[in-house]
C-alpha cells in the first residue's frame, strides 16, 4: 500500500510524463508520439524529499508524491539439499 510523502497537488497535462527526479523534485518530460521526438525534462515543483532505498516514488492521481515498497522478484534460491551417498 502506498503512503503520501508530500502534498503538492500539481495538475497534469496530457502527453507529459511526470516523475520524481534524483533530487526529490517533480519533473515533467514531453512523451514521444509517433515520429515526433520527446522533450527534455523540466522542473515543475521543488519539493526536495529524501528518497529511501527499496521504495518507489511516484506522482499519484491527486498530484502528490507517494511511495510504495518495491517488490523484488527474480528466481528464488533453492534450499541446499544434502545429497545421499550411494553405496
MMTF fields as JSON, N, C-alpha, C and O atoms, coordinates in Angstrom:
{
  "mmtfVersion": "1.0.0",
  "mmtfProducer": "UNKNOWN",
  "numBonds": 347,
  "numAtoms": 348,
  "numGroups": 87,
  "numChains": 1,
  "numModels": 1,
  "chainsPerModel": [1],
  "groupsPerChain": [87],
  "chainIdList": ["A"],
  "bondAtomList": [4, 2, 8, 6, 12, 10, 16, 14, 20, 18, 24, 22, 28, 26, 32, 30, 36, 34, 40, 38, 44, 42, 48, 46, 52, 50, 56, 54, 60, 58, 64, 62, 68, 66, 72, 70, 76, 74, 80, 78, 84, 82, 88, 86, 92, 90, 96, 94, 100, 98, 104, 102, 108, 106, 112, 110, 116, 114, 120, 118, 124, 122, 128, 126, 132, 130, 136, 134, 140, 138, 144, 142, 148, 146, 152, 150, 156, 154, 160, 158, 164, 162, 168, 166, 172, 170, 176, 174, 180, 178, 184, 182, 188, 186, 192, 190, 196, 194, 200, 198, 204, 202, 208, 206, 212, 210, 216, 214, 220, 218, 224, 222, 228, 226, 232, 230, 236, 234, 240, 238, 244, 242, 248, 246, 252, 250, 256, 254, 260, 258, 264, 262, 268, 266, 272, 270, 276, 274, 280, 278, 284, 282, 288, 286, 292, 290, 296, 294, 300, 298, 304, 302, 308, 306, 312, 310, 316, 314, 320, 318, 324, 322, 328, 326, 332, 330, 336, 334, 340, 338, 344, 342],
  "bondOrderList": [1, 1, 1, 1, 1, 1, 1, 1, 1, 1, 1, 1, 1, 1, 1, 1, 1, 1, 1, 1, 1, 1, 1, 1, 1, 1, 1, 1, 1, 1, 1, 1, 1, 1, 1, 1, 1, 1, 1, 1, 1, 1, 1, 1, 1, 1, 1, 1, 1, 1, 1, 1, 1, 1, 1, 1, 1, 1, 1, 1, 1, 1, 1, 1, 1, 1, 1, 1, 1, 1, 1, 1, 1, 1, 1, 1, 1, 1, 1, 1, 1, 1, 1, 1, 1, 1],
  "groupList": [{"groupName": "UNK", "atomNameList": ["N", "CA", "C", "O"], "elementList": ["N", "C", "C", "O"], "formalChargeList": [0, 0, 0, 0], "bondAtomList": [1, 0, 2, 1, 3, 2], "bondOrderList": [1, 1, 2], "singleLetterCode": "X", "chemCompType": "L-PEPTIDE LINKING"}],
  "groupTypeList": [0, 0, 0, 0, 0, 0, 0, 0, 0, 0, 0, 0, 0, 0, 0, 0, 0, 0, 0, 0, 0, 0, 0, 0, 0, 0, 0, 0, 0, 0, 0, 0, 0, 0, 0, 0, 0, 0, 0, 0, 0, 0, 0, 0, 0, 0, 0, 0, 0, 0, 0, 0, 0, 0, 0, 0, 0, 0, 0, 0, 0, 0, 0, 0, 0, 0, 0, 0, 0, 0, 0, 0, 0, 0, 0, 0, 0, 0, 0, 0, 0, 0, 0, 0, 0, 0, 0],
  "groupIdList": [1, 2, 3, 4, 5, 6, 7, 8, 9, 10, 11, 12, 13, 14, 15, 16, 17, 18, 19, 20, 21, 22, 23, 24, 25, 26, 27, 28, 29, 30, 31, 32, 33, 34, 35, 36, 37, 38, 39, 40, 41, 42, 43, 44, 45, 46, 47, 48, 49, 50, 51, 52, 53, 54, 55, 56, 57, 58, 59, 60, 61, 62, 63, 64, 65, 66, 67, 68, 69, 70, 71, 72, 73, 74, 75, 76, 77, 78, 79, 80, 81, 82, 83, 84, 85, 86, 87],
  "secStructList": [7, 7, 3, 3, 3, 3, 7, 7, 7, 7, 7, 7, 7, 6, 6, 3, 3, 3, 3, 3, 7, 6, 6, 1, 7, 3, 3, 3, 3, 3, 7, 7, 5, 6, 6, 5, 7, 7, 7, 7, 7, 3, 3, 3, 3, 7, 7, 7, 7, 7, 7, 7, 6, 6, 3, 3, 3, 3, 3, 7, 6, 6, 1, 7, 3, 3, 3, 3, 3, 7, 7, 7, 7, 1, 7, 7, 7, 7, 7, 7, 7, 7, 7, 7, 7, 7, 7],
  "xCoordList": [0.838, 0.0, 0.887, 1.884, 0.522, 1.314, 0.935, -0.202, 1.916, 1.63, 2.106, 3.096, 1.378, 1.717, 2.963, 3.089, 3.88, 5.12, 5.042, 5.427, 4.534, 4.435, 3.183, 2.863, 2.471, 1.297, 1.745, 2.249, 1.552, 1.964, 0.754, 0.557, -0.06, -1.284, -1.056, -1.697, -0.139, 0.106, -0.971, -1.534, -1.249, -2.204, -1.413, -0.448, -1.818, -1.091, -1.667, -2.882, -0.769, -1.182, -1.124, -0.345, -1.945, -1.903, -0.653, -0.222, -0.068, 1.116, 2.417, 3.473, 2.351, 3.555, 3.731, 2.756, 4.974, 5.31, 5.846, 6.84, 5.185, 5.596, 6.293, 5.824, 7.421, 8.183, 8.942, 9.1, 9.413, 10.234, 11.687, 12.142, 12.416, 13.803, 14.761, 14.334, 16.068, 17.079, 17.192, 17.569, 16.869, 16.966, 15.701, 15.642, 14.68, 13.452, 12.422, 11.469, 12.598, 11.647, 10.785, 11.096, 9.698, 8.824, 9.253, 9.369, 9.486, 9.865, 8.845, 8.096, 8.832, 7.891, 8.65, 9.458, 8.385, 9.005, 7.913, 7.011, 7.995, 7.017, 7.281, 8.417, 6.226, 6.372, 6.454, 5.845, 7.21, 7.347, 6.048, 5.467, 5.603, 4.372, 4.654, 4.917, 4.601, 4.842, 6.261, 7.216, 6.405, 7.744, 8.265, 9.439, 7.399, 7.814, 8.655, 8.318, 9.741, 10.638, 10.06, 9.223, 10.526, 10.133, 10.96, 11.915, 10.59, 11.291, 12.19, 12.117, 13.037, 13.909, 13.117, 12.196, 13.468, 12.699, 12.832, 13.89, 11.724, 11.689, 11.136, 10.223, 11.677, 11.201, 9.834, 9.632, 8.897, 7.553, 7.384, 6.822, 7.879, 7.765, 9.01, 9.514, 9.504, 10.65, 10.113, 9.442, 10.417, 9.953, 11.151, 11.189, 12.125, 13.353, 13.187, 13.742, 12.412, 12.246, 13.49, 14.205, 13.736, 14.847, 14.306, 13.335, 14.929, 14.469, 15.138, 16.353, 14.345, 14.864, 15.086, 14.287, 16.142, 16.365, 15.296, 14.816, 14.925, 13.916, 12.493, 11.552, 12.312, 10.973, 10.836, 11.796, 9.631, 9.312, 8.533, 7.503, 9.015, 8.363, 7.672, 8.258, 6.408, 5.624, 4.642, 4.425, 4.046, 3.028, 1.668, 1.36, 0.855, -0.444, -1.502, -1.201, -2.745, -3.818, -4.14, -4.571, -3.936, -4.233, -3.064, -3.154, -1.953, -0.815, 0.169, 0.993, 0.098, 1.016, 2.065, 1.897, 3.154, 4.195, 3.86, 3.632, 3.834, 3.584, 4.728, 5.487, 4.854, 5.886, 5.306, 4.398, 5.854, 5.45, 6.701, 7.66, 6.687, 7.832, 7.933, 6.932, 9.162, 9.366, 9.295, 9.791, 8.677, 8.607, 9.805, 9.961, 10.63, 11.827, 11.512, 11.303, 11.478, 11.162, 12.412, 13.416, 12.343, 13.5, 13.362, 12.407, 14.34, 14.328, 14.719, 15.731, 13.908, 14.184, 15.271, 15.337, 16.123, 17.185, 16.598, 15.751, 17.063, 16.598, 17.331, 18.502, 16.617, 17.279, 18.292, 18.01, 19.45, 20.517, 20.151, 20.04, 19.968, 19.609, 20.87, 21.764, 20.931, 22.08, 21.852, 20.782, 22.858, 22.741, 23.198, 24.188, 22.457, 22.801, 23.881, 23.862, 24.814, 25.871, 25.326, 24.659, 25.617, 25.184, 26.278, 27.468, 25.843, 26.82, 27.075, 27.867],
  "yCoordList": [-1.177, 0.0, 1.247, 1.31, 2.211, 3.437, 4.423, 4.45, 5.23, 6.286, 7.616, 7.678, 8.692, 10.027, 10.532, 10.426, 11.082, 11.616, 13.141, 13.738, 13.771, 15.231, 15.639, 15.055, 16.652, 17.178, 18.307, 19.332, 18.104, 19.113, 19.594, 20.798, 18.659, 18.997, 19.613, 20.607, 19.031, 19.562, 19.078, 17.998, 19.869, 19.494, 18.889, 19.487, 17.706, 17.016, 17.375, 17.473, 17.57, 17.81, 16.502, 15.613, 16.38, 15.181, 15.212, 16.272, 14.023, 13.919, 14.206, 14.291, 14.356, 14.607, 13.506, 12.985, 13.159, 12.155, 12.88, 13.601, 12.687, 13.319, 12.287, 11.155, 12.677, 11.743, 12.504, 13.723, 11.751, 12.324, 12.131, 10.999, 13.231, 13.128, 12.786, 12.577, 12.733, 12.306, 13.246, 12.823, 14.515, 15.484, 15.529, 16.285, 14.721, 14.68, 15.709, 15.959, 16.315, 17.294, 16.639, 15.545, 17.312, 16.787, 17.382, 18.599, 16.502, 16.929, 16.417, 15.478, 17.055, 16.704, 16.641, 17.519, 15.59, 15.456, 15.146, 14.355, 15.771, 15.518, 14.136, 13.807, 13.323, 11.954, 11.939, 12.771, 10.988, 10.828, 10.257, 9.335, 10.803, 10.346, 10.144, 11.108, 8.894, 8.601, 8.953, 8.5, 9.763, 10.154, 11.37, 11.722, 12.013, 13.192, 12.761, 11.801, 13.471, 13.158, 13.68, 14.583, 13.094, 13.565, 14.774, 15.139, 15.386, 16.579, 16.297, 15.231, 17.26, 17.113, 17.48, 18.294, 16.885, 17.142, 18.58, 19.202, 19.085, 20.416, 20.286, 19.495, 21.05, 21.014, 21.681, 22.781, 20.996, 21.532, 22.087, 23.166, 21.336, 21.767, 21.355, 20.245, 22.26, 21.946, 21.431, 22.154, 20.17, 19.563, 19.167, 19.468, 18.499, 18.122, 17.033, 17.126, 15.98, 14.871, 13.992, 13.912, 13.339, 12.389, 11.014, 10.558, 10.345, 9.03, 7.937, 7.957, 6.989, 5.834, 4.69, 4.517, 3.905, 2.776, 1.698, 1.451, 1.055, -0.002, 0.498, -0.283, 1.787, 2.349, 2.989, 3.537, 2.915, 3.515, 4.796, 4.768, 5.914, 7.207, 7.596, 7.5, 8.041, 8.362, 9.484, 9.843, 10.038, 11.077, 10.387, 9.726, 10.532, 9.849, 10.669, 11.717, 10.179, 10.802, 12.218, 13.045, 12.506, 13.849, 14.818, 15.975, 14.348, 15.208, 15.336, 16.251, 14.428, 14.435, 13.344, 12.445, 13.42, 12.396, 11.297, 11.557, 10.062, 8.894, 7.916, 7.993, 6.985, 5.957, 4.613, 4.527, 3.564, 2.191, 1.328, 1.603, 0.285, -0.62, -1.386, -1.883, -1.482, -2.197, -3.694, -4.203, -4.39, -5.845, -6.381, -6.13, -7.105, -7.666, -9.066, -9.977, -9.238, -10.533, -11.329, -11.191, -12.156, -12.953, -14.387, -14.761, -15.179, -16.596, -16.777, -16.246, -17.529, -17.786, -18.834, -19.77, -18.676, -19.649, -20.914, -20.864, -22.056, -23.325, -23.595, -23.251, -24.218, -24.57, -25.666, -26.598, -25.55, -26.514, -27.869, -28.029, -28.839, -30.188, -31.02, -30.911, -31.845, -32.731, -33.959, -34.567, -34.311, -35.498, -36.722, -36.689, -37.79, -39.033, -39.758, -39.788, -40.336, -41.102, -42.465, -43.124, -42.884, -44.206, -45.217, -44.933, -46.398, -47.463, -48.325, -49.265],
  "zCoordList": [0.0, 0.0, 0.0, 0.72, -0.794, -0.908, 0.197, 0.668, 0.595, 1.569, 1.006, 0.278, 1.358, 0.865, 1.577, 2.797, 0.791, 1.344, 1.421, 2.425, 0.342, 0.3, -0.465, -1.5, 0.052, -0.64, -1.547, -1.086, -2.856, -3.831, -4.619, -4.783, -5.109, -5.832, -7.194, -7.538, -7.993, -9.337, -10.299, -10.121, -11.3, -12.35, -13.499, -13.977, -13.944, -15.016, -16.376, -16.545, -17.35, -18.734, -19.502, -19.161, -20.539, -21.377, -22.235, -22.689, -22.457, -23.293, -22.564, -23.19, -21.246, -20.448, -19.417, -18.876, -19.154, -18.15, -16.923, -17.006, -15.783, -14.537, -13.664, -13.541, -13.051, -12.224, -11.145, -11.213, -10.138, -9.072, -9.487, -9.653, -9.655, -10.13, -8.984, -7.848, -9.297, -8.321, -7.128, -6.035, -7.333, -6.24, -5.383, -4.413, -5.732, -4.946, -5.355, -4.617, -6.53, -7.051, -8.125, -8.595, -8.512, -9.566, -10.898, -11.043, -11.872, -13.218, -14.223, -13.953, -15.388, -16.446, -17.761, -18.062, -18.551, -19.869, -20.883, -20.609, -22.052, -23.114, -23.692, -24.033, -23.802, -24.304, -25.825, -26.497, -26.359, -27.806, -28.368, -27.794, -29.478, -30.134, -31.615, -32.334, -32.077, -33.482, -33.877, -33.246, -34.922, -35.372, -34.606, -34.726, -33.821, -33.051, -31.853, -31.16, -31.618, -30.504, -29.192, -29.176, -28.1, -26.78, -26.38, -27.065, -25.279, -24.828, -23.64, -23.03, -23.317, -22.152, -20.896, -20.963, -19.752, -18.527, -18.024, -18.124, -17.481, -16.884, -15.468, -15.233, -14.527, -13.143, -13.059, -13.573, -12.4, -12.238, -10.824, -10.637, -9.823, -8.43, -7.66, -7.827, -6.813, -5.957, -4.631, -3.895, -4.335, -3.092, -2.237, -1.044, -2.837, -2.147, -1.107, -0.013, -1.448, -0.499, -0.502, -1.501, 0.617, 0.728, 0.382, 0.986, -0.59, -1.032, -0.21, -0.011, 0.265, 1.0, 0.02, -0.9, 0.189, -0.729, -0.564, 0.542, -1.686, -1.656, -1.794, -1.652, -2.067, -2.226, -3.596, -4.136, -4.154, -5.445, -5.18, -4.507, -5.702, -5.521, -6.821, -7.899, -6.711, -7.904, -7.6, -6.443, -8.672, -8.547, -8.612, -9.604, -7.576, -7.562, -8.305, -8.877, -8.286, -9.066, -8.608, -9.412, -7.331, -6.833, -7.006, -6.596, -7.619, -7.903, -6.759, -6.751, -5.785, -4.65, -4.826, -5.651, -4.048, -4.112, -3.119, -1.938, -3.614, -2.774, -2.937, -3.902, -1.982, -2.097, -1.695, -0.868, -2.301, -2.009, -1.999, -2.721, -1.18, -1.108, -2.414, -2.93, -2.955, -4.214, -3.981, -2.975, -4.916, -4.855, -5.617, -6.812, -4.928, -5.552, -6.039, -5.239, -7.358, -7.95, -8.214, -7.514, -9.222, -9.612, -9.158, -8.477, -9.552, -9.225, -7.762, -7.304, -7.049, -5.644, -5.521, -6.318, -4.52, -4.304, -3.707, -2.815, -4.215, -3.678, -2.373, -2.212, -1.449, -0.2, -0.496, -1.25, 0.092, -0.209, 0.391, 1.607, -0.507, -0.061, 0.028, -0.811, 1.044, 1.192, 0.319, 0.351, -0.45, -1.304, -0.529, 0.203, -0.709, -0.02, -0.805, -2.036, -0.082, -0.736, -1.112, -0.314, -2.338, -2.791, -2.509, -2.638, -2.122, -1.824, -3.023, -2.951]
}
